[in-house]
Amino acid sequence: MMINQTFEAISTVPGPFGQPMKISENDVFVFDIDAVSNAHQREMDPAFASYLSDFARHRACYLLTSCNYAETATRIPSRVRRELAGIFSSAGTELWHRNELLVRHEHSFSDDIYECIVKLLLRSSYPAKQTPLIDCGAATLRICLAGTRAGLAAKRAYLEWEREHGELDKIVEALESRFPDHSVYRDTEVSLLFTPRSYSTALVQKQILKRHKSARLVAYLKKTAADGFAAPLCDALQEGDIVSKVGGASDVSQLLSYENRRIQEKNERIWNPLRLVQEA
């Protein structure tokens, strides 16, 4: 089967300001966390949080993130998490729903891997490292020289330093060369994600189809995610599924507004028989 993927800029993505895309009743929406929550802000924009929670109340929506669930919960308000059909945290190795863990993929990393990563981090010339530098997930390792629990100011400072020195690319090259049976992604501008090749975000698609038979997946992802840890998910999509790279929450809001209006119009048709007669 030929895969039908759509990667377009916001100005050409079918939505409220362009040609409306054909909407399926079985659509399931997948959002990258950085597409709906700015990584450089402490909290999701309140107005957008209300908008997204209302949308998720009517349509099946999942969140995908390379962060662990605890970190995800600090960025996504409880009212949004409550309405989501699920949160795929730690690059999809865990599936959560309303603070309940439903699925976990386990993997034990070798001592050799930990030793190699630690040595690479210690060689870094970045002067303001904050421990811990490694966040250990069920089947992932997230690496951040600014510190996996660093605040926004520390991450901004590291990003400025990294843009000048380019150490992360060198770490990626070293890890890929040493451990070819593992994958290394730039999951954010300041961090790396290390996973075994035996697991990938392609399993996210299988988990969704297990819960939503014959679903069409509509994914809105930031470029970093779509080109990085979420690339296996994009490659696994079926004909008719849609993937769009977006710039952030404002882009997602525009795209979802068309779908929201469609839902409202459908409800009006159901509850207003007189309108149906007039339109006939």
Steps between C-alpha positions, in 0.01 A plus 500: 500500500635842410536735792325836461672754722451873487784728615411861431556846639220658699413733212403202282361255753127436432313691766270792564682729254554255217319217329335292777636151530264206484405422859458141615273406789780266613769767518739467794725797570860476619683808629869536574532671839713779354229566240251591772726620785799730456803333655633843600190588704412365843134431419276452200318813387173501705278597206646228278477247786125564524466473124692172481318340794165587340612351169628181666165462674340438159776320308755233594831681562839368611813680609847375398810613686858394562469628859410277793145519630588707807660770286210486255254560784680822594456637146147381421217623729291236674184613320668415166646168618158399630342529154777329303448140390858434605853635540789315337791608720871412485487487118193276509652231723224575753129565452316690774136592545385724785814429704464123451777307325344273236800379297876494564776363279802403711863489390818454704795703375844345544763635736715563194241745366474692826877514532544631146233769539641618832850529352371702205313737731799545728715593199263781412646846544166651598577674831154512662385137507219424746446142615328276421617504140319176411130417545444123499167389356354153467669457160660839436786717618463879468824695511527871574823681590302787649342245733185295444332699779652834408279808498418712197784748556758220523369336183506830310859559614602152385321542166699817430822318589411191296425705188855635517681174587286225341586226750172307473566398140836361607338302782241362258774392258697330778198309634379390157847372414541313830147357525359437150212294645365815670353826370598851607269797432512873561162503673531870594747778430681425826463124552555157346289185512667157502287190429549138390420439133273216613258768614377803305204736492352282224347304788295808587302451181433135592381598848261758357356263239455240773272745682340666196427251224527638145611839632660761279790665679539876475831607655622853568872496583781750538775455241749380764266218602389407147860479380622335821349261753152512337634416151432124542136585583477712185650219292249250642190700403258356251350638181264783588669589829623859532815644655557874506800687634388800702673791662316489831173539682375789284532283188321209670223735615438616143494148364261371767260792467368358171435164663329669796265686268422178315403331828278793597327502161439126524342540845278780372380278215416222745308720745336739252271300266354825360842599364530163326164557331598852393832383356325218311 
